[in-house]
Amino acid sequence: MSDGKLKYIHTADCHLDSPMNSFRGVGGPMERTASDCQRESIRTIIGKCMEEKVDFLLIAGDLYDSDQKNLRTQIELNVLFRSLETAGIEVYIAAGNHDNLADSMGGNELRPPGNVHVFSGEKPEIIEHKRDGKTVARIVGMSFSRRDVLENIASMYPRKDDDLFTIGVLHTALTGTRGEHASYAPCSLNELLEKGYDYWALGHIHKREIVNERPPVVYPGCPQARRRRETGEMTAALVRAGAGGVEIEHFPTGVLFMTDVTVDITGVGVNMYAELAGRIHDEIESVKRTLDAYVEGVAVRVRLSGEGPMHIIRIDPHIREEGCDFLEYVSKGFGDPDGDSKPHVWIREIDATECRPPRDEFDLDALRKENSLEGELVRLVDSIKKDRSKSGGLSSKLLFQQISGSSYKQDTALKRLFESRDNFNKIEIPGDELLDAALLLCLESLRRET
């Protein structure tokens, strides 16, 4: 390199050809973006390799999602790897649990170009990387020979015994299970540090993390989110190593962005669906303004919080005046899903489980004393809480008869609440929290209809 530094890119967990099941049926540009986003992320990484004129590309496991590799993907990946070969850039791959060597010998594999080296699954391999005939780095790596590698393969890696810049490539959960990831090839951070390497290129954990700074022990994160919990910017790591130490630059790679937004319902009045939808739109628009131009799609989970009468969405998201649920109502505000405007927005879920009714909305003590339908409701819930066997008694039947004989329309929340219990005597009785929520829903429905 002209600046004398070693320069490489570290990625992992690309999971090419992973089925994006939650996006099936969405239609339009969003579904097309989801179907191609993993391949687009690897195109971005290869493009960065070319732009930066790196020495090599490290892939620390799970390049593919399984042994069922799409032929189109293999062909395109080989074309991309050949472009690196032409530029004199090597590719070093340690297979992980998803693309382990045993499952990858099914006969549907295309032979990669000569610049691609896949590490052995029998023991750690040592590769001396040369530039202009001079060895500038040592790369030590080992692939998963099978899917379930539960032993500590890091213990097999040799210790560094000279001054040559040395990189360890390993697909591992480190100290056992980290979050929801399986405990494959577990080892401790101290075990890695004791090897004396200058950089550890790890894979398996999808969240970006620098586990240790000196020397760097790095999870680059997955380059493209696949699940709703994989929120935020997805990246790969561009690493520069020289006399001044190691510098790591995380660059964005994912064209499909997944995010959660939280919207407070406090202060939104009853039936003020347009106002609440406006708050949601504002939050999503603020997220869109932070995104780079390369992002093509945004999948959003909306979390509603706070206290207010609109907590009824938690139990009854239907808007009878609009003839649709609240999710569909909010989604209409983002225009034509087949339009050319980017990024496309898909609201995949509205989670209202954290919403609560106003604490002072109803005086339940006063209602208990009333000779009214509202009073009967409160007393019914009280009695069910004390004795679950009373849930199918006369009070519930009488209440249902009063509701059925009233002027309430067929599609009101109150009517549907009871009609959904085809035989109220036989259903499993919910817990106190759900009973309280149902009570408030009924009281609010009665208030709206009077």
N, C-alpha and C positions, 0 to 999 in steps of 0.2 A: 504494500500500500504506500501511496505517496507520503502519508503522514507518519508512517512507521508503526502505526497502531494495528493491533489485531481487531478485526471487526466481524461480527457475526449476528445472526438472528436466531432467537430461541423461541420456539412455539411448542404447543402440545394440545392434545384433546380437540383436534379439529373435527372429529366424528363425522367425516364425510359419509354421505348417504344415510345419515340418521333420519328416520321418518319424523316429519314435523306434524304429528297427528292432530294436534290441537288447531292447526290452520286449515285442515281439510274441510272443504265446503264453504270457506270464507268467501272464495271467489275473487275475481278481479286482480288488480296488481298486487294486493297484499298476499294472496295465495301464491302468485308467481314469484314474488320476492322470497317468500318462505321456502319454496321448493328449490331455489338456486342459491340461497344465502351462504351455505357452507362452502360451496365451490367458489363463490365470490370472495369469501374471506381468504382462501388459499391463493387466489389470483392476486389479492392485495399484498399478501406476504411475499409472493414471488416478485411482484413488481417492486416492492421495497428492497428486496435483495439486489435487484438490478440497479435501482436508483442509487443505492448506497455503495454499490460495488463491494459487497461483503466478501469475506473469505469463504464462509460456509454457512449452511442452514442446519440447525439442530431441531429435530422433532422428537420430543420426549414421550412418545406413546400415544396410542389411540388416534392415529392419522385417519383411519377408517372407523366406522361405528361397529362393523361386524365383518364376518367372512363373506357376506353376501354383497360383494362389491359391484356397483353399477359399471357396466362396460364403458359407457360414455364418460364416467368420472375417471376411470383408469386411463383412458386414452388422453383425455384433456390433461390429467396430471403428468403423464409422461411427456406431453408436449411442453408443459411448463418446466419440467425438470431438464428437458433437453435445451431449453433456452438458457437455463443456468449453466449447463455443461458448456455451451458455446461461449459463455462469458467467463468460464474458468472457475465456477462456483460449485463446491462440493455439497452434498446433502448427506447427513448422518442421521439415521433413524433407529430408535430403540422401540420395538413393538411393545404395546401395553396389553391390558387384559382384553380390550375389545378387538384388537387386531393382532392377537397373539399368533405365534408362528405355527402352532398346531392347527388352528382353525383356518389359517391362510394357505394351507396346502391342499385345497380342494380342487385344484385343476383349472380354476377360473382366473388365475393370476396372469397379468401381462408382465413380461420381463421389463424392469425399469432400465433407464439409461445407465451408462457406465459410471457416471458421477454419483450415483446413489448407492450408499452402503447401509445395509440393515445389519445391526449387531446380532451376534450369535445368542442363542438362548441357553447354551450349555454353560458358559462362563463369561466373565467380562472380557471384552476385546479391547485391545489398545491400538489406536491408530495415531500415527504421527502425521500431522498435517503440514505439508510443505508449501512454501511460496518461493517461486524462483529458485527451486532446488534446495532451499534451506528450510529445515524444520522449525516452525514457529509456534506450534502448539501440539499438545498431546490430548487426545479425546478418548475417554474410557467409558464404555457403555455395554449394556446387556439387555437383550429383549426378553419378554415373557415367552417361555417355551409352551405355555398352556394358559388358559384363562385364569384359573385360580392359583396364583402364586402367593402362598401365604407365609412362606419362609423369608428370612432376612437375607436377600441376595446382596445387599450393600456390604455385608461382612466379607464377601468374596472379592471386593474391589481392592486392588493393590494400593499400598501407601505411596505417596509421591516421595522421591528421594533425590531430586535435583532441582534446578532453578527453572526448568522449562514450564511455561504456562500450561496448566493441566485442568481439563474440564471433565466432570463426571456427569453422565447422562443416565437418568434413572426415573422409572415410573413407579411411584411409591406414595403411600399414605403417611409416610413419616411415622410419627409416634402412634401407629394404629389408626383407628377410625377418626377422621377429621370431618366433623359435621355428618352429612349423610352419605359420604363416600365410603365404599367398602375398604376394609383394612388389607389391601394388597401390598405385598413386599414391605411390610412395616419395618421401620428402623428408627433410631433416635437421631436427633440433630447432632448430638455429641459424636456419634459414630461417624457421621459424615465429616465433621470438622477434624476429627482425628486422622483422616486420610491425608490432610495437608493440601487438598486441591485448591485451585484459585477461583473456581466457579462450579456450582452445582446446578445443572439444568434439569429441573424436575418436571414431572407431569402427573396427572391423575386428579388433582384438586382443581376445580373449574374456576375458583375465585383467585384473582391475582393476589399474590402475597410474596413479599420479600421476608423470608423466614429468618435470615441472618444477613447482616450487611457486609461484614468483613471476616472471611470471604463471603461473597454473595451466595446465598442458597435461595433459589428463586422458583416460584410457580408463576408462569406468565399468565395463567388463566386461559380459558377457552377463547379462541378468536371469534366465535359466533355463538351467541346465546341460543339455546334450544328450548329451555323450559322457563316458565314464568318466574321462577325464583332466581334465575340468572339475569339480574337486572343491572342496568348501568352500562358503561362503555366497555366493550370487549377489546382486548389488545393482544399484541405480541411484543417481545422484548428485543430491541436493538442494543447490542452490547459492544462497547469500545473498551479495549484493554491496552494499556501502555505503561510507561514508567511511572505515570502519576496515579496509577490504580485502575479500577474498573468503573466505568460509567454505564448506567442502564437507562435507556429511553423507551418508555412504553408508547407504542403508536397504535392508533385505532384500526380495527380490522372488520368490525361487524356492520353490515348494511341493514340488518334487522335489529332494532333497538327495543328492548323490553324494559318496562318501568312500572313502578307503583306511584300513584299520586294520592295524597290524603286531602280530603275536603271536609270541612267542618259544617255541620248542618245547623249549628247554633244560630238563632236569629232568623231562620227561614220559617215562615208561617205555614200553617196547615194547607195542604193542596197547592203550595207554591212550587210546582214542579219546574216551571220555566226558570225561576230564580236559582234553584239548586242546580239545574242543568247549566246555567250560566257560570256558576262557580266552578263546575267541573271543566267546562270549556276553557276558562281562564287558566286553570292549573295546567291543562294539557298544552295549551298554546305557549305557556311559559317554558315548558320542557322542550317543545319544538324549537324555540328560539336559541336554546343552548346547543343544539345538535349541529354537527358539521354537515356540509352539503352532500357528502357521500351517502348519508343515511337515507334509505329508500322507504322504510316502513317503521312504524311505532306501534307496538302492541302494549296496551295499557290495562292495568288492573287498578280500578278506583276503589279506594278505601274510604268509606264515610265514617266520620267520628263526631263526637259532641252530643249535645242534648237538644231536643226540640221536637215539635209535633211531626216533623218529617221522618222520625224514626220508624214510622209505620212501613216504610219501604223495606225494612228488615223482614217483615212478615208478609206484606202485601205489596209487591212492586207494580201491580197492575194499575194503569190509569184509564179508567173507564171512558172519560171524555175523549181520550186520544185513541182508544181501542188497541192499546199496545202496552207492553211492560216498560218500566222506566229505562232499562238498558237500551231498548230499541229507540225510545224517545230521545235519549241523549245522543245516540249514534247518528241520528238524522242531522244533527247540527254540524257535522263535519263534511257535508256536501256529498257529491257523487263519488262513491268508492271506486268507480272505474275511470275517474278523471285523471288528468296528467299531472296535477299538482302533487308535489312531494314535500315532505314524506307523507305517505298514506297513513291514516290512523285507524286502528281497530281497537275498540274497547271490548276486551275479552271478558271482563267480569266487573260487576259492581258489588263490592262486599260491604254490607251494612251491619255486620255482626257487632261492631263496636258502638253503634248508635244507641242512645238511651232516651227515654221520654223525659220531658221536663219534670223536675222533682215536685214542683208545686202545681202541676197541670190539673190534677183532680184531688179533691178532698175525700179520700177513701173512707175516713172515719165518719164524715157526714153522710156519705152515700150509703154506708152500712145501715143507717137508721131510717133511710127513706123507704116508703112503700111505693117503689117504682121499679121499672125494668132495670135501670142502672143499679139500684140497690140489690135487686135479686142477683144480678151478675156478680157483684162484689161478694155477696154472701155465698154464692155457689162456689166461687174460687176458694174462699176461706175454708169451706167445708171439705172440698177435695184435698186441700193441703193437709188438713187434719186427719182425714180418713179417705184413702184412695178408693175404697170400695163404694164410696158415695158418688163416684163420678157418673155412674149410669143410673142414678136414682131419679126420683120424680122431678127434682129441681131442673136437671138438665133437659128432661123431656118437655117439661112445661115451658122452659126457656126456648127450646127449639120450636115448639108450637106457636109461641107468641111471635117469634121472628118470622116463621113461615106465613102466619096470618096477617102480618103487618103489611105496610105499603112499600117495604124496601124492595128495590129492583133486584132482579135475579143476579146481577153481576157485582153487587156490592161486596166489600171485603167481609162484612159481618155475615152475610148469607153464605158466601163461599166457605167461610171458616167452619161453619157447621155442616154444610152439605158435603164437605170433603170427608167428614166422618160418617160414612155410609150407615154404620150402625154404631152410634156413640157408646152403647153399652159394652161393645166388644173390643174397642181400641185400647192400646196400651196408653196409660195415662202419662202425660209428660211431667217433667220436673217443675219445681217452683218457678224457675226463671222463665220458662216458656209459658207457664200459666199466667204469670204476671204480664208478660208481653201480650198474650192473647187477650187478657182482660183489658189492657189499655187500648188495644186495637178495637175491641168491641165498643168500649166507651167512646172512643174517637169517632167510630163509624156512626154511632147513635147521635153524637153531637152534630156531625156533618149532615145527617138526614133530617134534623129537626129545624 
